[in-house]
Amino acid sequence: MEERAELLQFTVMWVIYLFVATAIHEYGHLLMMRYLEWHGYISSMNLDAVYWYVVPTDVMIKVKVGLAGGLLVVFVYGLMSIFDVDNENRYARIYWIIYHFIYALCEGYALGYDHSYYAVGQLWGMTAATFWFFAAVISGRFKIWNPLKK
């Protein structure tokens, strides 16, 4: 019974980290825009998208803004994981760290060069993070739930 409660806690934290990561990600784009002296906003209709007031023509500005969202999540969640002793919370954050690192690379490329990489980044990020999670479960490092243990 205690195992189910811990698994439920992990699942709840995983979902919370998803929503917090989305906010951090979008504000990362806005912070980089401000740093580069450009301006944008987060749409109230679509809370997972940042829009430019005026789109720059410089490709490198777009790439830097694209990278900033995911890399801010990696930085914030990485710091949190260093100081957290609860492995289950750490695993929930590491999942999103892996996802956002891969997505940041693809999003930076997508903003600057090829917009089709938005979807590729999400697919590759989720795939890599899911494979990492199952490797952690199978190796026995994730203590809450292991379908292989007897």
N, C-alpha and C positions, 0 to 999 in steps of 0.2 A: 504494500500500500504506500509506503514511504517513497518507493521508486516512482510510482505514478505521480505523486505530488511533485517530486523533483522534475520529472519530465514535463509536467504541466507548467511549472515555473520556468523551465528552459524555453518552452514554446512561447509563453507570454513575453519573456524577455527578448526572444528572437524577433517577435512582431514589433515590440516597442523600439528595439534597435533599428528595425526597418524604417519606421516612421521618423525617428530622430535622424537617421542617416540621410533620409530624403531632404529634411530641412537643412542639415549641415551642408549637404551637397549643393543645394541651390544657393545658399548664402555664400558658399565658397566661390561660385561663379560671380556673384554680385561684388564680393570683396575684391576679386581680381579685376573686375571691370573698374571699380573705383580706383584701385591702385594704378591702373593704366590710364586713368582719367577719361573713362567712358562711363556711360550710365545705362542702367537697365532696371527692370522690375520683375517681380514674381507675380504672375497672373493670379488673381483671386478665383478665377474659374478653373484654372488648371494648376494646382499647387505643386506640380513637379516640372515646371518649365520656367526658365528665365528668358525674358525678351529684351532686346536692345531698343533704346529709343531711336538711335541712328546706328545702322550696322556699319562697322569699319570695313575698309577695303583691304587693310593690311592683314595678310593671312596669319602672320605670327601672333598678332593680337588675338585673333579668333582661337588659335591653337592654345595659347596660354590660358584663356578664359575657359576653354573646354577641359583642359587638364585640371584646373584649380578646384572644381567641384568634388570630384572623386578623391583627389589627393588630400583635400582638407579632411574628408571622412577618414582616410587612412591614417592621417596624423593624429586626429582627435581620438579615434578608437584605439590606435596603437598605444598612445599614452595611457588611456584608461586600462588597457590590457596589461601594461607593465606593472601597474600598482594594484591590480585586482587579484585577490587570492582565490576567488571562487571560479573554479575551472569551467563550470557550466556557463556562467556569464561570459567568460573569456572566449569560449568556443562560439557562442552566439555572435560576439563582436568580430572574431577572426573570420567567420563566414562572410560578414559584410565588408571587412577589410579586403579580402581576396576579390570579392565581387567589384568593389569600387575601384580598386587598383587597375584591374583589367578594363573596366568600363571607362575610367579616366583616360587611359591610353587611346582607346577607340573613339571616345567622344572628342578628344583633342584633334585627332585625325579627321573625324567627321566634320567638325566645325570648320576646319581649315581647308579640307580637300574634297572629301567624298562623303556626302550625307548618309549613304547607305550603311556606314559603319556604326550608326547609332544602334540599330537592331543587332548587329554583329557583336557589339560590346556587351549588350545585355545578355545575349545568348552565351557568349564565351565566359562572361563573368559568372553567371549562374551555374554553368556546367563545371567550371573549375572549382568554385566554392562547394558545390554539391559533391564532387569527387573527393575534395579534401575532407569534407565532413564524414563521408562514408569510410574513408581511410582511417580517420580518427576513431570511428565507432568500431570498425573491424579490428584495429590494432589494440583495442581495449583502453585507449587513453581517455575516451569519453565514458565516464563511469556510470552515468544514469541509465543508459539504455544500450544494450548490446544483444542483438538477436542471436549471436553465436554462442553466448555463454550458457552454460547448462544450469 
